[in-house]
């Protein structure tokens, strides 16, 4: 096993964010990664932030660390050897069945002069290489270079190998907190990472630069609910306070015309409770799509009941209304100074931080310097990363019929920024631009926006030709093409785009029915089915069919299994197919078991290249210990990666039970068996869900093109 100790060498280095980002960056390469934090400033009875996130977000079983006060006592009583003996004992309790173990060192914020010697001792005694983590925080490149050189020499004198350094928060303000919006604010252009690194003198060249992470205010944006909990505010209207984030504070004492500059997405408007004109202006901005974080009324005053009712639509659409007895200045000051560190339960912010940091760290350079077992696994992070990379290479065009839906628009912008796919929005351009302006989105120059009304007529004749045998007339086609999903499906049928994604505001039937009528099934496919990619803590597996076919017969079930195996292969998952039932092997009898047994035989007959076994119970398919007892000779049992359910009732229930009870991310449903890719979204889909579905659709299009 390889051990890497991250040693913070400056105050407020953001070591937790860097640790999580490197974890994510290494994990998505396929390496098995573990975390360890042997010493924590948090005293007994409280949970350390890093360890809390490791337990709750990453599913890691981390023991309680040695408290910093206990570490000081051990150093005072028994010296370094006494502390290290305790650390080695602690290390024995940390899971070590990984390729790389990341160790969080002691921060100078908490340990002062102890930090350097303790981190060097930790690295030497745990057999770890060291990466220094520094936050420039106003330091000139020359001063930082001298500091890095001194620290590196001190570690090398203790025979600790130095892998390199990571610069974090480059360009950060000296005070890291939520900013108060101002109509006269001067926005300076902060030095970016490249400029800063280029300015470092030659001394730092001896220490490889592994990552340079720029400051991003989005990383410190708390949810409105976090502000409420931190400051114990009264909640008059909850709105979407669990999801909306505070990006800046707007402290209002002016008239409405003089405060409109700050009514932007993410603004927390702090205003005296008797300023009902400001509350009405905020409600109107919310209804126009501004997505304010919320309105915080001060002085213990609340709006008139009639005014409150007048703003009800804004509250229903997500605007939070809060109250506090403090005055406006005190309130703004307390909000600005609240702790903006990563909360343990803010999954979205943690994931964004991990992705952002990982994108600025050279994980491949790290792997070049350490030995990793060639038997890589496909973790959820590795799956998503490879999916995006493959979609970029594919270069496909995806039509989005719900082009003026806010999440869909943001996802399209993200796809263009990251090069995942070229998106075509079916919507009025004026509506899209208004929505983008309200949400502060920059529309990419190559994002195509098509007014549906301008192109409907050209698809009437082609649609009639496709459906004439079903009695479709021109008048009927014209009426059906009023539905943008039907219109987008016709664009796909005409090969003008490579795939279609819909469902953010439409039902599954609205998305799938036009595809079945106009695209139809692929050659050799008996039916259209679906799979979900279930992102379990340590691997990604495929569940099929959980969305389309209520009660497939043996032939249909075999077809679902073959489609699901091929889908797994397409996305880098080695298919080992388990045909599920309520019994394993020959232990059960009955029509349901016989259907699964016959389907297994058909798969083997039609596709001898697919590794398949059944009937298998779920535990026998998924758990190696159970498999040894129930199916000891099976090559699939205990190692299955594709789980084929006998019917929709079982499949849909199981995927939702696993998703909700185990907190598993599920990507899908992905439709399979169509001539061209069409995919459905959940109406509760988040922006990232839509982005990954677009990426999946783009990758499917490569399979259709090569087929």
N, C-alpha and C positions, 0 to 999 in steps of 0.2 A: 504494500500500500504506500502511496505517496502522500506526504503531509506538507501543507503550505500554511504558514502562519502569516496572517495579515497584521502588520504592526503599525498602528496609527502613530505618526510622529509629529502631528500638530493638533491643536485643540479644534473641536468641532469638525473633525475630519470626515464625519458621515460614515463611520466604519460599518454600521449595520447595513446601510444601503449598498456599499461596495461589496461586502461579503455576500449578500443575497444576489447581487448582479453577477458576480463571478460564479457563484453556484449555478445560476441559470445558464450563463454562457457555456460553462463546461458540460452541464447536463444535456444541453441540446446538441452537443457533439456526439452523444451516445455514451459518454463516460458515466460511471456510477459515482455519485458524489455524496459525501457526508459532511456534517458540520459539527464543530465542537467549540464550546466556550467554557474554558476551565475556571476562569475567575470573573466575577461580576460585581459591579459596584452596588447592586441591589441587595439589600439585607434579607435575611430569612423571613419568609412569610409573604414576600412579594415576588412576582414573576419578572425576570429580566426580559426586556423587549425582544432581543434577538432570539432568545430561547422560546419565548411565547409564540413568535412568528414561525419558528422551526417546527414547533409542536402543532400549531393550529393550521398553518398554511401548507407546510411541506410534509406533514405527517411523520416527522422524525421523533423518535423516542429518546429525548435528551434528559439526562439526570440533572438534578439541581446542582448548580455550580458552587464553587468555593466563594464565599463572600469576600469582598475586598478587605473588610476589617479583619476577617480571619486570616487572610493572606498576610496582612501587616503584622499580626500577632505572631504568626509562624516565622516570618522574617526576623522579627525582634528576638524571639526566644531561641530559634534553632538555625537561623541564617538561611541562606538560599537552599542548602541541601534539604532542610526540613520542609520548606515549601514545595520543592520539586518532588520530594517523596510523596507528599499528599497529592500533587498533580498527577503523578504516575498512577497512583491508586484510583483517582477519579477517571483517568483515561481508560482504565480497564472496563469501566461500566458503559462506555460509549460504543455503539455499534461500529464495527470495523470491516464489515463485508462490502467494502467500496473500493473503487480504484483510487480516488483522491479524497482526502479528508482536509477540509478547510478549517483553520483554527483562528478564532478571533482573539487578537491580543488585547492587552490592557491599554486603555486610552489615557493620554496625559491629562485630559479633563478631570479625571478622577484620581489618578495615582501620582500625578506630579512627577518628581524626579525618580520615583520608583519605576515608571513605565518602561524606559529603555532597558535597564538591566534585567527586569522581570521578563520582558518579551524575548530578550536574547537567551535567557536561561530556559524559557519555555521551548524555544526553537531547538536549542541544543539537546535538551533532555527528551524531547518528543521526536527527535530526528527529522525536523521540519526545515524546509527552505523558507526564506522570508521574502515577502513583498511589502515594501513600505507604502503607506497610504498617507498622502499629504493634501491638505486643503490650503492653497496659497493665501486666501483671506487677506488680500491687500499686500502681501509680501512681493517684493520685486523678484524677478527671475534670478538675479545675482545672489540675493540673500537665501532664497530657497535652495539654490545649487550648493552654496556653502553648507547649509544645514544638512542636506542630503548626504554630502560627502563625509561630514563628520560622523553622522549616524552610521553610515555604511562601514566606515573604518572601525568603529567601535564594535559592530557585530562581527566583522571579519576577524578581529583580534581574538574573539571568543570562538573562532572556527565555525561560524554559522554561515552557510552559503546564502548569498543574496540573489534572488531571481530577478528582481527589478523593482520598479516603483509605479504607483498609480496616482495621478493627480485628480483630485475630486473637487467639485464646486468651483471650477475655473470661471471667473467672471462674477462670482457671488458678491452681493453687497456686504459691507462690513457687519451689518446687523441683519441676521436672517429671520425675517418675520413678515407677516402680512402687511402689505403697503396700503396707505391711505391714498385714495384717488384724489387727483387735483386737476383742475382745469388748466393750471399753468405749470404742470409737471414737465420737467426737462428730461427727456428720455435719451440718455447717453448710450453710445455704442460700446458695450463692454468688450474687452479684449477676448477674442475667442481662443480655443485650445491651440489651434495651429500657430497663431501669432505668439502665444505665451511660450510654447515649446521651442519655437524657433529662436526665442530670445534667451533661452537657457544657455549658459556657457558650456564649454567643452567638458568641464568636470563631470557633468551629469551623464555624458556619453558612456562613462564607465558603468553606469547603472541603467540597464535597458528600460525604456518607457513602455510599460505593458498596457496602459490605458490613460486616457485624458478625458475626463467627464465634465462637460460644461454645466454651468448653473442653469437650472430650469425651474421657474417659479411654480410650474404645475406640480412638481414633486413635493411641494410643501402645502398644497391646497387641501385643507381639511374639509370633511363633509359638514354640512350645517348641523347635523346631529352631534358631531364632535364638539362644535362650539357650544351647543346647548349643554352637553354633559360637562364640559370643562368649566363653564361659567355658571352652571345651575340656572339657566334661563327658564322663564315660563313659556310654554308653547300654546299659543292661541289657535294656530292653524298649522298642522304638521307639514302639509304639502308633500314634496318629495325630498324632505330633509335627510333621508338616509342615503340619497344618491347625489344630490346637487352639492357642488363644492364652492367654497369661498375663495375666490382668486384675488379680490381686493376689497377694501373697506371704503364705503362712500359715506362720510359724515356730513349730514345735511343741516345747514342753518339758513340756506338761501331760498329764494323763490324758485318755482318750478323751472322757468326758462334757463336759470343759471345753474341748474344741477343736472340737466339732461345729459351732459357729457359723460357722466359716470354710470348711466343706466345700461350697462353692458352685461353679457353673460358672466355669471360668477360674482356679481356685485352684492355685498351685504350692505344694505342701506340702513344706516343708524340715524334715527330721527326722533325728535321729541314726540311723545304719544299723541299730542293734540294737533300735529301737523297733518290733518286729514287730506289736504291738497297733495302732499307728497305721496301718501298712501295710494290715492287714486291714480296718480301719475305712474307709480310702480305697477299697479294692477293693469293699467293700459299697456305699459311696456311689456308686461308678461304676456298679455293676450296677443301682442304683435310678434311674439316669438323671441324675446330677449333672454328668457331663461335666467332671471335673476336668482341669486342664491337665497335671498329672503329679505324681509324687512324686520328690523329690530327696533321696537318702540321703547323709548327711555322715559324716565321720570315716573314710572308706575302708572302712566296714563294710557287709556285704551280708547279706540275710536268709537264714535256713535254707532249704535246698533244698525241704523239705516245705511251708514257708509260701509259698515262691515258686510252687510248683505249685498250692497252694490258691487263689492269686490269679490263676491263668492266664486265667480267663474275663474278668476285668476288663482284663487286658492285651490280650486278643483284641478287646475292644470299643472299645479306643482309649486306655486309660490308659498313659502313658509312665512308665517307671521309670529314673531316672538316678542317678549316683553321683559323688562327689567326695571327695578326701582332706581338704579343708578342714573346719574345725569349723562348727557350725551358724550361729553369729553372723557369722563371716567370709563364709560362703556367702550368707546373706541380704543382707548389706551389698553384696556384689559384684553380686548379681542386681539389687538396687534401683538401683545406680548404673550399670548397663550402658547403652550408647547406645540410645535408643529412637527414633532418627530412622528415616525410611522406608527399608527395605532395597530395593535395586534390583530384587530378584527376587520380592518379596511382592506378587503381582498383586492378590490380594483386598483387602489393606490399602490399596494405592495407589488401587484403584478406589473403595473406600469413602471414602477421604479426598477424592478428586476430587469425588465425588457430594455429600458432606457440605458441602464448601466452596462448591461451585457453588450449592447450595440456599440459601446465605446471602449470595450476591453478586447484585447487581442487574445482570444481563447486558444487559437491555433498556435500562437507563439508559446503559450504556457504548455500546451501538449508536446511541443517540440522538445521541451526541456525536462519532461517527466515521462516515465514509462506507464502506459495504460494497457490493460489487458485487451487483446484484439477481439474478445467476445463482448462487443458492445450491445446495449439493449436500447429499444426504442421507447424512451421515456416520453411523457406528454410534451415536455419542452422540445425534445428532439423531433417529435412528430410535427409540431406546429412550425418549427424552424425549417425543416426540410420541405414542408408543404409550401411555405412562402418562397423558398429558394427555387423550387421546381416550377411554381407558378410564374415567377419572373422569367425563367428561361422559356416557358411556353409562349408568352407574349400574346395571349388570347383577348378577344373582345367579348364582353358580357353585357347584355341588355338588362336594365333595371326598370321594369314597368312602373314601379312606385317611386319615380324620380324626384318627386317633391315631398317625400316623407323625410323628416329631419335625420333620423338615424341612417337611412339609406344614403342620403346626400353626404353625410360625414364619412360613411364607409367608402363611398366612391372616391372622395377626396383622398382618403388614406391609401386606397389601392393605387391611385395615380402617383402619390408622393413616394410610395415604396416600390413602385414598378410591378405590382402584383398582377394587374390586368388593366386593359383599357375599358372604361365603362361608358355605356350609352344610357343617358337618362331620358325617359319618356315623360316630358313635363313641359309646361310653359316656361320659357326662359326667364320671364319677368318674375315668376313665382320662385324659381330656383335662386335667382340673384337676390331677391328680397330675403329669402330664408337664410342664404349664406351670410348676408350682411348682418342679419339679426343675431346669428350664432357666431359671428366673427370668424367665418371660414374663408380661406382664400381658394377660389375656384381655379384648379389647374388649367393651363392654357389649352391642353389637349383633351380636356373633358368634354365629350360631345353631348349636347342637349338638343333633343328633337321635339318639336311641338307635335303631339299626336294628331292634332286636327289637320296638319299640313301633309300627312302621308297616308291617312286611312284609305283613301280612295284607291290607291295603287295596289292594295292587297285584296280588293273585293273579288276580282276575277281569279287570281291564284287560289283564293280560299274556296271559291265555288268549285274549281277544278278538283281540289282535294276532297271535297265533301259532296259532290254531285250525286254519288251513289247512295247518299243518305238523304237525298231530297233537299239539299241546301240551295236556296235561291239567292240571287243578288241582294234582294231586300233583306233577307235573313242574315247574310254575311255582313252587310253594312251595319245592321243593328248589333251583331255580336262584336264587331271590331270597335265599337264604342268602349269596350272593356280593354284597357291598356295591356292586360295580361295576354289576351287573345292577340292583340296587335303585336306584342313582343314575340309571341310564339310564332306568328307568321314571318316575322323578320328572321327568326332562327330557321324556320322551314325553308326560307329562301336563301339560306347561307350568307346572309348579310352580317350576322353575328355568330359567335361560336358557342354561346350558352346563355341561359336565362336564370335569374334569381328573383324570386318574389315571395310574398307571404308576410311581410312586416305588418300589413294592414288587411291582407286578404286571407281567406281560409285555405286550408290544404286543397280542398276540392276546387277552389277557384284557380289554383296554380296547376294542379295535376290534370284536370279534365281537358283543357285545351291541348296539353302535351299528348295525351292519349289519342285525341281526335286528329291532331294535325302533324305530330312528329312520329308517333307510333313506335312500336317495339323494334329493337335491333334485330338483324338477321340471326336466327338461331335461338332467340329469346322467346319463351312461351308467355311471359308476363313481365310487368314492371313491378319491382320490389324496392325495398329500402334498407339502408343500414345506418346505424349510429356508430360513431367512433367514440368509445368510452375511455376517457382519460383517467385510468386508475392511478394510484399514487406512484407505481413503479413501472407501468407499461401501458400501452394503448391496445385495446382489443376491439373487435368488431362484433356488433349485435345485429342480427337480421332474422326475419323481417319484423319490425316493430311499428310499422305505420301504414301499410297498404293492404295486404291480403288477409282477410279474416280467417279463413280455414282452408289453406292449401292442401290439395291431395298429394300423394307421394311424388308424382311427376313434377308438380309445381314446387314442392319442397326441395326436390333435387335441383331444380333450376335456381331457386333462391340460394341454395348452398354454393352452387358453381359461380353465380354472379357475385356473391359475397366474398368468396375466395379470390376471385379476380380483382375485386375492389381492394381487398387487403394488399395484394401484391402490388397494385398500382401505387399505393401509398406507403410502400416500404415495410409492410408487415408480413412476415413469413406466415403463410396460411396453414394452420393446423386446425381442421374443421371438426367441431363437436356437434353432432346431431342430437339435440337435447330431448329428453323424455323424463317421465317420472320413474323409470327403472333403468338399470344399467345392464348391458349385455343380454343374457338369456333369462334374467331373473324375473321379468314381468311378461304378462300376456295381455291380449286385448287389442281392439282395432286401432287405438291411438298409438300403441307401441309398434304394432305391425306396420303402420304407415311410416313411422320413422325408420324402421329397419329396412323397408323396401326403398325408401328415399336414399338411404346410405348405399344400398346396392347399386342403385341407378347412378349415383355420383361416381362410384368406383368404375362402373362400366363405361360411362360417357367421358369421364376425365380421369384416367388412371394416374395422371401426374399430380393430382390433388391428394394430400394426406388427410384422410377423413375417417372418423369412427363414430358409431352410434348403434343403438341408442345409448346415451350416457346421461346420467343425472348431472346437474350443474356442479355439485361439489366434486364429483369424480372427474369432471372435465377441467375444473379450475385448480384443484388442490392436489399437490403431489402426494401428500401423506394418505389422503382418501383414495387416490388412484391406485396406490400400491395394494390396497385391500380389495377394492371393487373391480379394478381392471388392470391387473399387474402386467399384462402382456400388450397393452395398448400403447401405440406410439403417439397418440393424441392426448389421452387421459392425463390430467395434471399439468398439461403443457398447451392447452388449447388457446388459440388466438382469435378464432372465429367461432362464435356461438350462434347456431341456427335454431330458432325456437319453433315448436311444432304448430303454433297458431298465433294470431294477432293478440288474442286475449293474454296469453302467457308472455309474449314478447314485450308488449307495451307496458304491462304491469311491472315486469321485471326491470326494464330499463329505467322506469320512473322511480321504482323503489331503490335501486342502486344509486341513481342520480341524487335523490333527495336525502336518503338515509345516510349515505357515505360521503355526501358532499362532492360527488364526482362530476367533472365537467363532461358534458356529452356534446359532440359536434354532429349535427344532422337534424332531420333525416336527409341522407343523400340518396336520391333516386337512381336506380340502376335498371338496365334492360331497355332504355329508350335509345333510339337512333342517335339522338343528340342530347347533350346534358341540360336538364331542367332541374332546379332544386328549390325546395320549399323552406321557408323560414318560420320559426315560432313567432307569434305576434308579440311575444315579450322579449324578442331578440335584442341583445345589446349591440352596439356598434362593432365590437370585436367579433361577435358571432357572425355578423353579416360579412365582415372582411374575410373571415376564414371560409365561409360558404362560397364566396366569390372565388377564392383561391382553389377550393375543391372543384368547383365547376370548370375553372380554367384547366386544371390538370386532367379532369375527365375528358375535356375536349381534345387533349392530345391523344388520348386512347382512341377516341372515335375517329380522329384524323388518320392515325396509323392503321386502324382496323379497316 
